[in-house]
Amino acid sequence: MSKIEEAKKLIDEAKYIVVITGAGISTPSGIPDIRSANGAANNKDLIKKYKYGYETIVSHSFFMSNTEEFYRYYKEQMIFKNATPNIAHKFLASLESSHRVTVITQNIDGLHIKAGSSDVVEFHGSVLRNRCLDCGKSFSLDYVMNNGLVPHCDSCGGVIKPDVVLFEEGIDEFAISHSLYALSKADLLIVIGSSLNVYPAAGLIRYFNGTNSILINKDPTPMDYLFKIIINDDIINVIKGLSNE
């Protein structure tokens, strides 16, 4: 029996599945992995262009003190309005027809919700949600993109901030509590497209109380030893195998 067949058997037998996804699930949709060799965090040309490194620009203190520069980078390098869910996002959504499924994603692209998954924990927030820092009014991504370099609230004039977790900011309490609850109740954990290097999200897997686990990632991770089945292959190829496409 191949690893994909073994994984499919575990999925078929599971009752409650928790899936943790990282950047690798969205790269086939045209969204680059920030921490890849040529990603934003390591790209010397980008650092030269914007004069600051990724972790500096995408930080709370930089947003507050250099809002224009933050938004210039954010709009040019972190927004992919034409990205659509790929087969992997759709496969996870389809599992809800026969399983209870919670998706915990490190991504901020909103593609799991667009694909139809109903129980999604956006651990690092979402570019699709934006809020005025002064009055709390909500705004769409379209509003943020089409109303000046730094978007301002049309009610009070306050600066609008994306609902994404920047460096120096804490994870939303509901995201943490819902993730831990799901992991404590699930009987199958699947990790897809995550290097398991970014904390605190990577640390979530230690709260899984079940016995069956699957890791699907192109490259090895520092936590491979915690998984029952490890598949190091192209994610789309693996998902096609799991879904018989």
C-alpha positions in Angstrom: 0.0 0.0 0.0 1.4 3.4 -1.0 1.6 6.3 1.4 -1.2 8.1 -0.4 -3.4 5.0 -0.1 -2.5 4.8 3.6 -3.4 8.5 4.0 -6.7 8.0 2.2 -7.6 5.1 4.5 -6.9 7.2 7.6 -9.1 10.0 6.1 -11.9 7.7 5.3 -11.9 6.2 8.8 -11.7 9.5 10.6 -14.6 11.2 12.3 -13.2 14.6 13.2 -10.3 16.0 11.1 -8.2 19.0 11.9 -6.1 20.4 9.1 -3.3 22.9 9.6 -2.2 24.6 6.4 0.8 26.8 5.5 2.0 28.8 2.5 2.6 25.7 0.4 -1.1 25.1 -0.1 -1.5 28.5 -1.7 1.6 28.7 -3.9 -0.3 26.7 -6.7 -2.8 29.6 -6.6 0.0 32.0 -7.5 0.7 33.3 -4.0 4.5 33.1 -3.3 5.9 31.5 -0.1 7.3 34.4 1.9 10.0 32.3 3.4 11.1 30.4 0.3 14.6 31.0 -1.1 13.4 33.9 -3.2 10.4 34.9 -1.1 9.9 38.3 0.5 11.8 37.4 3.6 14.9 36.5 1.8 14.7 38.5 -1.5 17.7 40.9 -1.5 16.1 42.9 -4.4 13.0 43.5 -2.4 15.0 44.6 0.7 16.9 47.0 -1.5 13.7 48.4 -3.1 11.9 49.0 0.1 15.0 49.7 2.3 13.8 47.5 5.1 13.5 43.8 5.7 10.2 41.9 5.6 10.0 41.4 9.4 10.6 45.1 10.0 8.0 46.3 7.5 5.4 43.8 8.5 5.5 44.8 12.2 3.2 46.7 14.4 5.7 49.5 15.2 6.5 50.0 11.5 2.8 50.2 10.6 2.2 52.9 13.3 5.3 55.0 12.5 5.7 54.4 8.7 2.2 53.8 7.6 2.7 54.9 4.0 5.7 52.7 3.5 3.9 49.8 5.1 1.0 50.1 2.7 3.2 50.5 -0.3 4.8 47.2 0.5 1.6 45.5 1.6 -0.3 46.4 -1.5 2.5 45.6 -3.9 3.8 42.4 -2.3 1.1 40.8 -0.1 -2.2 41.3 -2.0 -3.1 38.8 -4.8 -6.7 39.8 -5.7 -6.8 37.4 -8.6 -5.8 34.3 -6.7 -8.5 31.6 -6.5 -8.8 28.4 -4.5 -6.9 25.4 -6.0 -7.7 21.7 -5.9 -6.2 21.4 -2.4 -8.5 24.1 -0.9 -11.5 22.5 -2.6 -10.6 19.0 -1.4 -10.6 20.1 2.2 -13.9 21.9 1.7 -15.4 18.7 0.1 -14.4 16.6 3.2 -17.2 18.4 5.1 -19.8 16.3 3.2 -18.6 13.2 5.2 -16.5 14.5 8.1 -16.3 17.1 10.8 -13.5 19.3 9.7 -11.7 22.3 11.2 -9.1 24.1 9.1 -6.4 26.1 10.9 -4.5 28.2 8.4 -1.4 30.3 8.8 -2.3 32.0 5.5 -4.0 35.4 5.2 -5.4 35.0 1.7 -8.9 33.9 2.6 -8.8 31.0 0.0 -10.2 28.3 2.4 -13.3 30.3 3.0 -13.6 31.1 -0.7 -13.3 27.3 -1.4 -16.3 26.7 0.9 -14.8 25.4 4.1 -17.1 26.5 6.9 -15.0 26.1 10.1 -11.8 28.0 9.4 -9.4 29.5 12.0 -7.4 32.2 10.2 -4.6 32.1 12.7 -2.8 35.1 11.3 -5.9 37.0 10.2 -7.1 37.8 6.7 -6.5 40.5 4.1 -10.2 40.4 3.3 -11.0 42.0 6.7 -10.0 45.6 7.5 -11.0 47.9 10.4 -10.7 51.5 11.3 -8.4 52.0 14.2 -10.5 54.8 15.6 -14.2 53.8 15.3 -13.8 50.1 14.5 -15.8 50.2 11.2 -15.2 47.3 8.9 -14.0 47.7 5.3 -13.5 45.4 2.3 -10.2 44.7 0.6 -11.5 46.6 -2.5 -12.0 49.7 -0.3 -8.5 49.4 1.0 -7.0 49.0 -2.4 -9.0 51.8 -4.1 -8.9 54.6 -1.6 -5.4 56.1 -1.6 -2.1 54.7 -0.5 -3.2 54.8 3.1 -6.9 54.2 3.3 -9.0 56.2 5.8 -12.4 55.6 7.3 -15.3 57.2 5.4 -17.1 57.8 8.7 -14.5 59.2 11.1 -11.3 59.7 9.0 -9.3 57.2 11.0 -6.5 55.0 9.5 -7.7 51.6 8.4 -5.6 48.6 9.4 -5.7 45.2 7.8 -6.9 42.4 10.1 -3.6 40.6 9.8 -1.4 39.7 12.7 1.8 41.7 12.4 5.1 41.0 14.1 4.9 42.3 17.7 1.2 41.6 17.8 -0.5 38.7 19.7 -2.7 36.0 18.2 -6.4 36.5 18.6 -7.6 34.7 21.8 -10.5 33.0 19.9 -8.2 31.7 17.3 -6.0 30.1 19.9 -8.9 28.7 22.0 -10.8 27.3 19.0 -7.6 25.7 17.6 -6.7 24.0 20.9 -10.3 22.8 21.4 -10.4 21.3 17.9 -7.0 19.6 18.3 -8.0 18.1 21.6 -11.2 16.5 20.1 -10.0 15.5 16.6 -9.0 11.9 15.8 -6.9 12.8 12.7 -4.5 15.7 12.1 -3.4 16.7 8.6 -0.7 19.3 8.0 -0.4 20.6 4.4 2.2 22.9 3.0 3.8 24.1 6.3 7.5 24.1 7.1 6.5 23.9 10.8 9.1 26.6 11.6 6.8 29.5 12.4 5.6 29.8 15.9 3.2 29.8 17.7 1.3 28.1 14.9 3.9 25.3 14.5 3.5 24.5 18.2 -0.2 23.7 17.8 0.5 20.2 16.7 1.7 19.2 20.2 -1.8 19.8 21.4 -3.3 17.1 19.1 -4.6 14.2 21.3 -5.3 11.7 18.6 -3.1 8.9 17.2 -3.3 9.3 13.4 -1.5 12.1 11.7 -0.5 13.0 8.1 2.1 15.5 6.9 2.1 16.6 3.3 4.9 19.0 2.4 7.4 19.2 -0.4 10.4 19.3 2.0 11.1 17.7 5.4 10.2 19.6 8.5 11.8 19.7 12.0 8.7 17.9 13.3 8.5 15.0 10.9 9.0 12.6 13.8 5.6 13.4 15.2 3.7 12.2 12.2 2.4 8.7 11.4 2.5 9.3 7.6 4.9 11.7 5.9 4.5 12.5 2.2 7.2 14.7 0.7 5.9 15.5 -2.7 4.1 18.2 -4.8 0.9 19.0 -2.9 -1.3 19.1 -5.9 -0.1 15.7 -7.0 -0.8 14.3 -3.6 -4.3 15.8 -3.4 -5.1 14.4 -6.8 -4.2 11.0 -5.5 -6.3 11.4 -2.4 -9.3 12.6 -4.4 -8.9 10.1 -7.2 -8.5 12.9 -9.8 
